[in-house]
Amino acid sequence: MTESFAVESAGLSPVSRQAIDTAGLSDIREKVVAGERLSFADGVRLFNTGEMSVLGALANLDRERRWGDLTFFNRNLHVNATNVCEASCIFCSFARLKTGDPESYTMSVKDAVGRVHALKDEFITEVHIVNGLNPDLPWEYYLDLLRGIKDERPDLHIKGFTAVEVHYFAEKYGKSYEQVLTELIAAGLGSLPGGGAEIFHPRARKKLCDDKVDAAGWLEVHRVAHRLGLRSNATMLFGSIETLEERVDHMVRLRDLQDETRGFQTFIPLRFHHENNRLRRVKEPTGFDSLRTYAVSRLMLDNFDHIKAYWIMLGQRLAQVSLGFGVDDLDGTVREERIYHMAGAQTPQELTRAELVTLIRHAGRVPVERDTLYNVVAEC
């Protein structure tokens, strides 16, 4: 083992063992070097350290042990078919409570599939579908949406419907989670996104999204999905009203389910945005807080292959820096993202493949284009 960990790609100087000892993290360093699991208390200590270079170095050690300089992305399209939503999450800027409210919308199946048709001559590998919990839509709407996309582009992988949506479908249409997922799979669903996890701890969740499925339900949907052969992602909304301990609790619960099912692909910390929602007086997370959250995520989630920085909500520059703090994936081209832009995100609606490749290269990493299941499409 060398005496320092190179993190020049994040604009940092090499970090010595002495610096780690001075930060009081030598025991955690030894666990990381040995590949041992970190405890809840370790995670809290990491969050509370002010030594960002040390934290980045430890996370980068784990990241480079897994992937070297490789950084993944894909070419994808987001379709948010409706923003009408019965849930009243206080952090949400996307949802409108009922059909007919100002700025509410619901696409017809034809219009939603038309978003895919518009790219018929372009290479993409994934359609990402996340919607509001719309009380006015029949079950067949969602099945027809999947079938329509598959008819239009049989080659595309559809990653769609959060665990919150699956739970809502089960309650609204009188089905079990397994029945909902089995019918969605038959219509063309390929995997689940990780949205709706927010924060699992009941104290914060009750305040943030009390009328949405609880942590146990969210985890159970993914448990069932994994049993049926679906891969999925996991997220955590950070920087609103949760404590650092509640962030670590969230990670540990995900880690426990991953031990059981091995069905999660990537973890995506989602940075809170405060515009146009009821938490507008809460300050948004700083760059410091964002980077330490990525780093702690990489170190705590030892059974997750990938940590993703969603550049839409993080910003391109900070996303670059995150590649030195445990991150190995920057999501994709995205196209027409609505959820974070309605919350005030100032990032572009999409990035081209060339822009993503350049962004990754300028961070000192090697871009690798993937599909949804992390099969390599092209090394760039």
C-alpha positions as CSV (number, residue, x, y, z in Angstrom):
1,M,0.0,0.0,0.0
2,T,1.4,3.4,-0.9
3,E,1.7,6.2,1.5
4,S,-0.6,8.4,-0.5
5,F,-3.8,8.3,-2.6
6,A,-3.7,10.2,-5.8
7,V,-6.7,12.5,-6.2
8,E,-5.3,15.0,-8.7
9,S,-8.3,14.4,-11.0
10,A,-10.5,16.3,-8.5
11,G,-8.0,19.2,-8.2
12,L,-6.7,18.0,-4.9
13,S,-3.2,17.2,-3.7
14,P,-2.2,13.7,-2.7
15,V,-3.2,13.0,0.8
16,S,-0.8,11.4,3.2
17,R,-1.4,8.8,5.8
18,Q,-0.4,11.4,8.4
19,A,-3.2,13.7,7.3
20,I,-5.6,10.8,7.7
21,D,-4.2,10.1,11.2
22,T,-4.5,13.8,12.1
23,A,-8.2,13.7,11.0
24,G,-8.7,10.8,13.4
25,L,-9.8,8.5,10.6
26,S,-6.9,6.0,10.7
27,D,-9.1,3.1,11.8
28,I,-11.6,3.8,9.0
29,R,-8.7,4.0,6.6
30,E,-7.6,0.6,7.7
31,K,-11.1,-0.8,7.1
32,V,-11.2,0.8,3.7
33,V,-7.8,-0.6,2.7
34,A,-8.8,-4.1,3.9
35,G,-12.2,-3.9,2.2
36,E,-14.1,-4.2,5.6
37,R,-17.6,-2.9,6.1
38,L,-18.0,0.4,7.8
39,S,-20.4,0.7,10.8
40,F,-23.2,3.2,11.3
41,A,-20.9,5.1,13.7
42,D,-18.1,5.2,11.1
43,G,-20.5,6.8,8.6
44,V,-21.5,9.5,11.1
45,R,-17.8,10.2,11.8
46,L,-17.1,10.5,8.1
47,F,-19.9,13.0,7.7
48,N,-18.7,15.1,10.6
49,T,-15.1,15.3,9.5
50,G,-14.0,18.7,8.1
51,E,-11.1,17.2,6.2
52,M,-12.6,17.1,2.7
53,S,-9.3,16.1,1.1
54,V,-9.0,13.1,3.4
55,L,-12.7,12.1,2.8
56,G,-12.2,12.4,-0.9
57,A,-9.0,10.4,-0.9
58,L,-10.7,7.5,1.0
59,A,-13.7,7.5,-1.3
60,N,-11.4,7.7,-4.4
61,L,-9.4,4.8,-3.2
62,D,-12.5,2.7,-3.1
63,R,-13.8,4.1,-6.5
64,E,-10.5,3.4,-8.3
65,R,-10.1,0.0,-6.8
66,R,-13.4,-0.9,-8.5
67,W,-13.3,1.1,-11.7
68,G,-9.9,2.8,-12.1
69,D,-10.5,5.9,-14.1
70,L,-13.5,4.6,-15.9
71,T,-16.6,6.8,-15.8
72,F,-19.9,5.7,-17.2
73,F,-22.8,7.5,-19.0
74,N,-25.6,6.6,-21.4
75,R,-27.8,8.1,-24.0
76,N,-31.2,8.4,-22.6
77,L,-34.5,10.2,-22.8
78,H,-36.7,11.3,-19.9
79,V,-40.5,11.1,-20.3
80,N,-42.6,12.6,-17.4
81,A,-46.0,11.8,-18.8
82,T,-48.1,13.5,-16.1
83,N,-47.4,15.8,-13.1
84,V,-50.8,15.5,-11.6
85,C,-50.2,13.9,-8.2
86,E,-52.3,13.1,-5.1
87,A,-49.2,13.2,-2.9
88,S,-48.3,16.5,-1.3
89,C,-44.6,16.2,-0.6
90,I,-43.4,19.6,0.7
91,F,-40.1,19.5,-1.2
92,C,-41.7,18.8,-4.6
93,S,-41.9,21.6,-7.3
94,F,-43.1,19.2,-10.1
95,A,-46.4,18.0,-8.9
96,R,-49.8,19.6,-9.3
97,L,-52.5,18.2,-7.0
98,K,-55.3,17.7,-9.5
99,T,-56.1,17.8,-13.2
100,G,-56.9,21.4,-14.3
101,D,-54.6,23.1,-11.8
102,P,-52.4,25.7,-13.3
103,E,-49.3,24.1,-14.9
104,S,-50.8,20.6,-14.5
105,Y,-50.5,18.3,-17.6
106,T,-51.1,14.8,-18.7
107,M,-49.8,13.6,-22.0
108,S,-51.9,11.2,-24.1
109,V,-50.2,7.9,-24.8
110,K,-49.7,9.1,-28.4
111,D,-48.0,12.3,-27.3
112,A,-45.7,10.5,-24.8
113,V,-44.7,7.9,-27.4
114,G,-44.2,10.8,-29.8
115,R,-41.3,11.9,-27.6
116,V,-39.6,8.7,-28.5
117,H,-40.7,8.8,-32.2
118,A,-39.0,12.2,-32.5
119,L,-35.7,10.5,-31.8
120,K,-36.2,7.7,-34.3
121,D,-33.1,8.6,-36.2
122,E,-30.9,9.1,-33.1
123,F,-29.1,6.5,-31.1
124,I,-30.4,6.2,-27.5
125,T,-30.5,3.1,-25.3
126,E,-33.0,4.1,-22.5
127,V,-36.3,5.7,-21.8
128,H,-36.7,6.9,-18.2
129,I,-40.3,7.3,-17.0
130,V,-41.3,8.9,-13.8
131,N,-44.8,10.4,-13.2
132,G,-47.0,11.9,-10.6
133,L,-49.7,9.8,-8.8
134,N,-52.5,10.7,-11.1
135,P,-56.0,9.6,-9.7
136,D,-57.7,10.1,-13.1
137,L,-55.8,7.6,-15.2
138,P,-56.8,3.9,-15.7
139,W,-54.4,1.1,-15.3
140,E,-54.3,0.5,-19.0
141,Y,-52.8,3.9,-19.6
142,Y,-49.5,2.8,-18.2
143,L,-49.5,-0.6,-20.0
144,D,-50.4,1.2,-23.2
145,L,-47.6,3.6,-22.7
146,L,-45.0,0.8,-22.3
147,R,-46.4,-1.1,-25.3
148,G,-46.5,2.0,-27.4
149,I,-42.8,2.8,-26.7
150,K,-41.8,-0.8,-27.4
151,D,-43.8,-0.8,-30.7
152,E,-42.0,2.4,-31.7
153,R,-38.5,1.4,-30.6
154,P,-38.2,-2.3,-29.6
155,D,-34.5,-1.8,-29.0
156,L,-35.0,0.6,-26.1
157,H,-34.7,-0.4,-22.5
158,I,-37.5,1.1,-20.4
159,K,-36.6,2.1,-16.9
160,G,-39.8,3.3,-15.4
161,F,-42.1,3.8,-12.4
162,T,-40.7,4.4,-9.0
163,A,-41.5,2.2,-6.0
164,V,-43.9,5.0,-4.9
165,E,-45.8,4.6,-8.2
166,V,-45.8,0.8,-8.0
167,H,-47.3,1.1,-4.4
168,Y,-49.9,3.6,-5.6
169,F,-50.9,1.3,-8.5
170,A,-51.2,-1.6,-6.2
171,E,-53.5,0.3,-3.8
172,K,-55.5,2.1,-6.5
173,Y,-56.1,-0.9,-8.8
174,G,-56.4,-3.6,-6.1
175,K,-53.3,-5.5,-7.0
176,S,-50.3,-6.9,-5.2
177,Y,-46.8,-5.5,-5.9
178,E,-46.0,-8.7,-7.7
179,Q,-49.1,-8.4,-9.9
180,V,-48.3,-4.8,-10.8
181,L,-44.7,-5.5,-11.7
182,T,-45.5,-8.7,-13.6
183,E,-48.0,-6.9,-15.8
184,L,-45.6,-4.0,-16.3
185,I,-42.8,-6.4,-17.3
186,A,-45.1,-8.1,-19.8
187,A,-45.9,-4.7,-21.4
188,G,-42.2,-3.9,-21.8
189,L,-40.7,-2.6,-18.4
190,G,-37.0,-3.4,-18.1
191,S,-36.0,-2.0,-14.7
192,L,-37.0,0.4,-11.9
193,P,-35.6,3.8,-11.2
194,G,-34.6,4.7,-7.7
195,G,-36.9,7.7,-7.1
196,G,-39.2,8.2,-4.2
197,A,-36.8,6.9,-1.5
198,E,-36.3,10.5,-0.2
199,I,-35.2,9.8,3.4
200,F,-36.3,6.5,5.1
201,H,-36.1,7.6,8.7
202,P,-39.7,8.1,10.0
203,R,-38.9,11.5,11.7
204,A,-37.9,13.2,8.4
205,R,-40.2,11.2,6.1
206,K,-43.3,12.2,8.1
207,K,-42.4,15.8,7.6
208,L,-41.4,15.5,4.0
209,C,-43.9,13.1,2.5
210,D,-46.3,11.7,5.0
211,D,-48.9,10.7,2.5
212,K,-46.5,8.7,0.4
213,V,-45.4,5.0,0.8
214,D,-43.2,4.5,3.9
215,A,-39.7,3.2,3.9
216,A,-40.8,-0.4,4.5
217,G,-43.1,-0.3,1.5
218,W,-40.5,1.3,-0.8
219,L,-38.0,-1.4,0.2
220,E,-40.5,-4.1,-0.3
221,V,-41.4,-3.0,-3.8
222,H,-37.7,-3.3,-4.7
223,R,-37.4,-6.6,-2.9
224,V,-40.2,-8.0,-5.1
225,A,-38.8,-6.4,-8.2
226,H,-35.4,-8.1,-7.6
227,R,-37.1,-11.4,-7.0
228,L,-38.8,-11.1,-10.4
229,G,-35.5,-10.4,-12.1
230,L,-35.7,-6.6,-12.4
231,R,-32.6,-4.6,-11.6
232,S,-33.2,-1.2,-9.9
233,N,-31.5,1.9,-8.6
234,A,-31.8,3.6,-5.3
235,T,-31.8,7.3,-4.4
236,M,-31.6,9.6,-1.3
237,L,-32.8,13.2,-1.2
238,F,-30.3,15.1,0.9
239,G,-29.9,18.6,2.2
240,S,-33.4,19.5,3.2
241,I,-34.5,18.8,6.9
242,E,-32.8,15.4,7.5
243,T,-29.9,14.9,10.0
244,L,-26.6,13.4,9.1
245,E,-27.5,10.4,11.2
246,E,-30.7,9.9,9.1
247,R,-28.6,9.9,5.9
248,V,-26.4,7.1,7.3
249,D,-29.5,5.3,8.5
250,H,-30.9,5.5,4.9
251,M,-27.7,4.0,3.5
252,V,-27.6,1.2,6.0
253,R,-31.2,0.2,5.2
254,L,-30.3,0.1,1.5
255,R,-27.1,-1.9,2.2
256,D,-29.1,-4.5,4.2
257,L,-31.6,-5.0,1.3
258,Q,-28.7,-5.3,-1.2
259,D,-27.1,-8.0,1.0
260,E,-30.4,-9.9,0.7
261,T,-31.2,-9.4,-3.0
262,R,-28.2,-8.1,-4.9
263,G,-30.6,-6.3,-7.2
264,F,-29.5,-2.7,-6.9
265,Q,-27.2,-1.3,-9.6
266,T,-26.4,2.2,-8.5
267,F,-27.0,4.7,-5.7
268,I,-27.8,8.3,-6.6
269,P,-27.7,11.0,-3.9
270,L,-30.2,13.7,-5.1
271,R,-29.4,17.3,-4.1
272,F,-32.4,19.2,-2.7
273,H,-33.5,22.2,-4.7
274,H,-35.7,24.7,-2.9
275,E,-37.3,26.9,-5.6
276,N,-41.1,26.7,-6.2
277,N,-41.9,24.4,-3.2
278,R,-42.8,24.8,0.5
279,L,-39.2,24.5,1.6
280,R,-38.0,27.5,-0.2
281,R,-36.7,29.1,3.0
282,V,-34.4,26.1,3.6
283,K,-30.9,26.7,2.2
284,E,-29.8,24.3,-0.5
285,P,-26.9,22.0,0.2
286,T,-23.4,23.5,-0.4
287,G,-20.8,22.0,-2.7
288,F,-19.0,20.8,0.4
289,D,-22.1,19.0,1.6
290,S,-22.8,17.4,-1.8
291,L,-19.2,16.1,-2.1
292,R,-19.1,14.7,1.3
293,T,-22.4,12.9,0.7
294,Y,-21.1,11.3,-2.4
295,A,-17.9,10.2,-0.6
296,V,-19.7,8.8,2.4
297,S,-22.1,7.0,0.1
298,R,-19.2,5.3,-1.7
299,L,-17.6,4.2,1.5
300,M,-20.7,3.0,3.3
301,L,-22.4,1.2,0.3
302,D,-19.7,-1.5,-0.2
303,N,-22.2,-3.8,-1.9
304,F,-23.3,-1.3,-4.5
305,D,-21.2,-1.3,-7.7
306,H,-21.9,2.3,-8.8
307,I,-22.4,5.7,-7.3
308,K,-24.0,8.2,-9.7
309,A,-23.9,12.0,-9.7
310,Y,-27.0,13.2,-11.5
311,W,-25.4,16.2,-13.3
312,I,-28.9,17.8,-13.9
313,M,-29.3,18.6,-10.1
314,L,-25.6,18.9,-9.2
315,G,-24.3,21.1,-12.0
316,Q,-21.7,20.1,-14.5
317,R,-18.7,21.5,-12.7
318,L,-19.5,20.0,-9.3
319,A,-20.3,16.7,-11.1
320,Q,-16.8,16.8,-12.5
321,V,-15.3,17.3,-9.1
322,S,-17.5,14.4,-7.7
323,L,-15.5,12.0,-9.8
324,G,-12.7,12.4,-7.3
325,F,-15.1,11.8,-4.4
326,G,-16.3,8.2,-5.1
327,V,-18.5,8.8,-8.2
328,D,-18.1,6.7,-11.3
329,D,-21.3,7.5,-13.2
330,L,-22.8,10.8,-14.5
331,D,-26.1,9.5,-15.8
332,G,-26.7,10.4,-19.4
333,T,-27.8,12.8,-22.1
334,V,-31.3,13.0,-20.3
335,R,-33.2,15.3,-22.7
336,E,-36.3,17.2,-21.5
337,E,-35.9,16.8,-17.8
338,R,-38.8,18.5,-15.9
339,I,-38.7,17.5,-12.2
340,Y,-35.5,19.4,-11.2
341,H,-35.9,22.2,-13.6
342,M,-39.3,23.0,-12.1
343,A,-37.4,23.2,-8.8
344,G,-35.1,25.8,-10.1
345,A,-32.2,23.8,-11.7
346,Q,-30.2,26.0,-14.0
347,T,-28.5,23.2,-15.8
348,P,-29.2,22.5,-19.5
349,Q,-32.2,20.3,-20.4
350,E,-29.8,17.9,-22.0
351,L,-26.1,17.3,-22.8
352,T,-24.9,15.7,-26.0
353,R,-22.8,12.6,-26.0
354,A,-19.8,14.8,-27.1
355,E,-20.4,17.2,-24.2
356,L,-20.5,14.3,-21.7
357,V,-17.3,12.8,-23.1
358,T,-15.5,16.1,-22.8
359,L,-16.8,16.8,-19.3
360,I,-15.5,13.4,-18.1
361,R,-12.1,13.7,-19.9
362,H,-11.5,17.2,-18.5
363,A,-11.9,15.6,-15.0
364,G,-9.1,13.3,-15.8
365,R,-11.3,10.2,-16.2
366,V,-11.9,7.8,-19.1
367,P,-15.5,8.0,-20.5
368,V,-17.3,4.7,-21.1
369,E,-20.8,4.7,-22.8
370,R,-23.0,2.0,-21.2
371,D,-26.6,0.8,-21.5
372,T,-29.0,0.7,-18.6
373,L,-27.6,-2.6,-17.3
374,Y,-24.0,-1.4,-17.5
375,N,-23.1,-3.3,-20.6
376,V,-20.5,-1.4,-22.4
377,V,-21.7,0.3,-25.6
378,A,-18.4,2.0,-26.5
379,E,-15.2,3.1,-24.8
380,C,-14.6,6.7,-25.9
